[in-house]
């Protein structure tokens, strides 16, 4: 074998490896772009929820609506730890933590006076559904999902 044959073979091998790496990166970037969601709905229906519904009707629909968006079926909310619940949550007062919720009927009391409800799907800050209410009626549904975090 001569040296030029070996050099050509090595160059082709390196180019094939670089091409495969570039293709893998391009496929991954396309996947991230394709799965990114950041949309807001102001009328109609989205994710099983209807603009114009009351807070109570919306609260009843949320478990089935969010279970369709979740891989595990787990839905979380952020709560601020206060003196009366810091022992149960094993966290000092003043911290905000993510807590799994089952959205039982009794939980409506936590949400009824709030005009913005935020739910985190599968315990991810990058996979959420935010609901806004205007005059006690659902007026905005915002869905956000991304599988990457930029520095």
Buried (B, 14 or more C-beta within 10 A) or exposed (E): EEEEEEEEEEEEEEEEEEEEEEEEEEEEEEEEEEEEEEEEBEEEEBBBBBBEBEBEEBBBBBBEBBBEBBEEEBBBBEBEBEEEEBEEBEBEEEEEEEBEBEBEEEBBEBBEEEEEBBBBBBBBEBBBBBBBBEEBBBBBBBBBBBEEEEE
